[in-house]
Amino acid sequence: MIFPDLSCVFSCIKYNLSSDLSHSGVVAEVTQPSLGVGYELGRAVAWNIPILCLFRPSEGKSLSCMIRGAHDDAAVTVVDYTQTAQVTNILDSFFKKVKK
């Protein structure tokens, strides 16, 4: 599925929850700084839920060092994207990794 405007779809964290949290993941669009999203990411870390952070680079915007520095490609994955069409593949890769 391709979303024309990710700012609407990912303005808050979206969950892919199953009956147990072992196959769950959190996806956050982190281009726009948000204390609420940061809090929810912290809770996901505390619950050992894998996190995917999507960041859309643009002039004058930079990703928080706390988010960028948390990237370890296991618990926290940070991916930059430039076109919304890329997001489908990014999500597919993330959730395939989560389900392993």
C-alpha positions as CSV (number, residue, x, y, z in Angstrom):
1,M,0.0,0.0,0.0
2,I,1.3,3.4,-0.9
3,F,0.3,6.5,1.1
4,P,0.2,9.8,-0.7
5,D,1.0,11.8,2.4
6,L,2.9,10.0,5.1
7,S,2.6,13.0,7.5
8,C,-1.1,12.1,8.0
9,V,-0.6,8.3,8.2
10,F,2.5,8.3,10.5
11,S,1.9,11.5,12.5
12,C,1.5,9.1,15.5
13,I,3.1,5.7,16.1
14,K,1.4,2.9,14.3
15,Y,1.4,-0.6,15.8
16,N,1.4,-4.0,14.1
17,L,0.2,-5.9,17.2
18,S,-0.4,-9.6,17.4
19,S,-1.8,-11.6,20.3
20,D,1.6,-11.7,21.9
21,L,4.2,-9.0,21.6
22,S,6.9,-11.2,20.3
23,H,5.8,-10.6,16.7
24,S,5.0,-6.9,17.1
25,G,6.8,-3.8,16.0
26,V,6.5,-0.1,16.2
27,V,6.7,2.2,13.2
28,A,7.2,5.9,13.8
29,E,7.6,8.7,11.2
30,V,10.1,10.9,13.0
31,T,10.7,13.7,10.6
32,Q,8.7,16.1,12.8
33,P,10.0,16.1,16.4
34,S,7.3,15.0,18.9
35,L,7.6,14.4,22.6
36,G,4.7,12.0,22.5
37,V,6.3,9.9,19.9
38,G,9.6,10.0,21.8
39,Y,7.7,8.8,24.9
40,E,6.1,5.9,23.0
41,L,9.4,4.9,21.5
42,G,10.8,4.8,25.0
43,R,8.0,2.5,26.1
44,A,8.6,0.2,23.1
45,V,12.3,0.0,24.1
46,A,11.3,-0.9,27.7
47,W,9.0,-3.7,26.4
48,N,11.7,-5.0,23.9
49,I,9.5,-4.3,20.9
50,P,11.4,-3.7,17.7
51,I,11.2,-0.1,16.4
52,L,11.4,1.3,12.9
53,C,11.9,5.0,12.6
54,L,11.3,6.6,9.2
55,F,12.9,10.0,8.5
56,R,12.5,12.1,5.4
57,P,15.5,14.4,5.0
58,S,15.0,17.9,3.8
59,E,16.8,21.2,3.9
60,G,16.9,22.6,7.4
61,K,15.7,19.3,9.1
62,S,17.9,16.9,10.9
63,L,17.0,13.9,13.0
64,S,17.5,14.0,16.7
65,C,20.9,12.5,17.7
66,M,19.0,10.4,20.3
67,I,17.0,8.7,17.6
68,R,19.8,8.4,15.0
69,G,22.2,7.2,17.7
70,A,19.8,4.5,18.9
71,H,20.0,2.7,15.5
72,D,21.4,-0.8,16.0
73,D,19.5,-2.6,13.2
74,A,18.0,-4.9,15.9
75,A,16.0,-3.1,18.5
76,V,15.9,0.2,16.7
77,T,16.2,0.6,12.9
78,V,16.3,4.1,11.4
79,V,15.7,4.5,7.7
80,D,15.9,7.7,5.6
81,Y,13.5,7.9,2.7
82,T,13.0,10.5,0.0
83,Q,9.8,9.2,-1.7
84,T,6.7,7.8,-0.2
85,A,6.8,4.9,-2.7
86,Q,9.9,3.6,-0.9
87,V,8.0,3.1,2.4
88,T,6.2,-0.1,1.3
89,N,9.5,-1.9,0.7
90,I,11.0,-0.5,4.0
91,L,7.9,-1.7,5.9
92,D,8.0,-5.1,4.3
93,S,11.7,-5.6,5.2
94,F,11.2,-4.5,8.8
95,F,8.2,-6.8,9.4
96,K,9.9,-9.7,7.8
97,K,12.8,-9.2,10.2
98,V,10.5,-8.8,13.2
99,K,8.7,-12.1,12.5
100,K,11.9,-14.1,12.5
